[in-house]
Amino acid sequence: MKHIKKEADGTAGSRNHGTVREGAAYLVFGVLTTLIDYVISNGLFYLAHMDPVPAQSIAWAAAVLFAFVTNKWWVFGSHTMEPRAVWGEFTSFVLCRIATFLFNLAAIFIMVDILKMEFFICKLAISVVVVVLNYVLSKLVIFTHKN
């Protein structure tokens, strides 16, 4: 009966709507984050003739900063501006992104270099896993307190 009551008063529906909105926002800002990474890295490499590692490093940093702000405010609704809390969120966010980046590298190494699987297919599969990991880490570890 408790389950029926929740649905009757709209509680379950509003929770599902929040999850769908959060997921949609995460996907939209994820696409924009990817575009930022690609535009900056390619611009620095092809137009500014920068070496690929520094170009990708700058692009990654810019993309992570953009992703942090958009995830903090619009995806997970963490609106705290208290410096200690923001620094904690930011540090956790960057460390989690570094961890999933290292997972990405390890998975590519294992799948492509050791198992001799097709790079493009592996990259696609790993990207899906990384997106899910980033979402779960953001939701459960980084942005745990909403205002």
C-alpha positions in Angstrom: 0.0 0.0 0.0 2.9 2.3 0.7 4.0 2.0 -3.0 0.5 2.9 -4.2 0.3 5.9 -1.9 3.6 7.2 -3.2 2.4 7.0 -6.8 -1.0 8.5 -5.9 0.6 11.6 -4.3 3.1 12.1 -7.1 6.2 11.4 -5.1 7.4 8.5 -7.3 6.6 10.4 -10.6 8.5 13.5 -9.5 11.5 11.4 -8.5 11.5 9.7 -11.9 11.2 13.1 -13.7 14.2 14.4 -11.7 16.3 11.4 -12.7 15.3 11.8 -16.4 16.0 15.5 -16.3 19.4 14.9 -14.6 20.3 12.2 -17.1 19.3 14.4 -20.1 21.3 17.3 -18.7 24.3 15.0 -18.1 24.2 13.9 -21.8 23.8 17.4 -23.2 26.6 18.8 -21.2 28.7 15.7 -21.9 28.3 16.3 -25.6 29.3 19.9 -25.2 32.3 18.9 -23.0 33.4 16.5 -25.8 33.1 19.3 -28.4 35.2 21.6 -26.2 37.9 19.0 -26.0 37.9 18.3 -29.8 37.7 22.0 -30.8 40.5 23.1 -28.5 42.8 20.1 -29.1 42.4 20.3 -32.9 42.6 24.0 -32.9 45.9 24.0 -30.9 47.3 21.1 -33.0 46.3 22.2 -36.5 46.1 26.0 -36.3 48.6 26.8 -33.5 50.9 24.0 -34.6 51.3 22.9 -30.9 52.6 19.5 -30.1 49.9 16.9 -29.6 50.5 16.2 -25.9 50.4 19.8 -24.7 47.4 20.5 -27.0 45.5 17.6 -25.6 46.5 18.5 -22.0 45.1 22.0 -22.4 42.0 20.7 -24.1 41.4 18.1 -21.3 41.9 20.8 -18.6 39.4 23.1 -20.3 36.9 20.3 -20.8 37.2 19.2 -17.2 36.6 22.7 -15.9 33.6 23.1 -18.2 32.2 19.7 -17.1 32.8 20.6 -13.4 30.8 23.8 -13.6 28.0 22.4 -15.7 27.7 19.2 -13.6 27.8 21.1 -10.4 25.1 23.7 -11.2 22.9 22.2 -13.9 23.2 18.4 -13.7 23.5 17.7 -10.0 22.1 21.0 -8.5 25.0 21.7 -6.1 24.7 25.4 -5.6 27.0 25.9 -2.6 29.6 28.6 -3.0 31.3 28.0 0.3 35.0 27.9 -0.7 35.8 24.7 1.3 32.8 22.8 -0.2 33.6 24.0 -3.7 37.2 23.0 -3.4 36.2 19.6 -2.1 33.9 19.0 -5.0 36.4 20.3 -7.5 39.3 18.1 -6.1 37.0 15.0 -6.0 35.8 15.8 -9.6 39.3 16.1 -11.0 40.6 13.0 -9.2 37.6 10.9 -10.4 38.1 12.2 -14.0 41.8 11.3 -13.8 40.8 7.8 -12.4 38.4 7.2 -15.3 41.0 8.5 -17.8 43.5 6.0 -16.4 40.9 3.3 -16.6 40.4 4.3 -20.3 44.1 4.0 -21.0 44.4 0.6 -19.2 41.3 -0.8 -21.0 42.7 0.4 -24.4 46.0 -1.2 -23.6 44.5 -4.5 -22.6 41.9 -4.7 -25.4 43.9 -3.4 -28.3 47.6 -4.1 -27.5 47.2 -7.4 -25.7 43.9 -8.9 -27.0 44.4 -7.4 -30.5 40.8 -6.1 -30.7 39.7 -3.4 -33.1 40.6 0.1 -31.7 37.5 1.9 -32.9 35.1 -0.7 -31.4 37.1 -0.8 -28.1 37.1 3.0 -27.9 33.3 3.1 -28.3 32.7 0.5 -25.7 35.1 2.0 -23.2 33.6 5.5 -23.8 30.2 4.1 -22.7 31.7 2.6 -19.6 33.6 5.8 -18.8 30.5 8.0 -19.2 28.6 5.7 -16.8 31.4 5.7 -14.3 31.7 9.5 -14.5 28.0 9.8 -13.9 28.0 7.4 -11.0 31.0 8.9 -9.3 29.6 12.4 -9.7 26.2 11.4 -8.3 27.5 9.2 -5.4 30.9 10.6 -4.5 31.2 14.3 -5.7 27.9 16.1 -5.7 26.3 14.4 -2.7 24.7 17.4 -1.0 22.1 19.5 -2.8 21.0 22.9 -1.6 
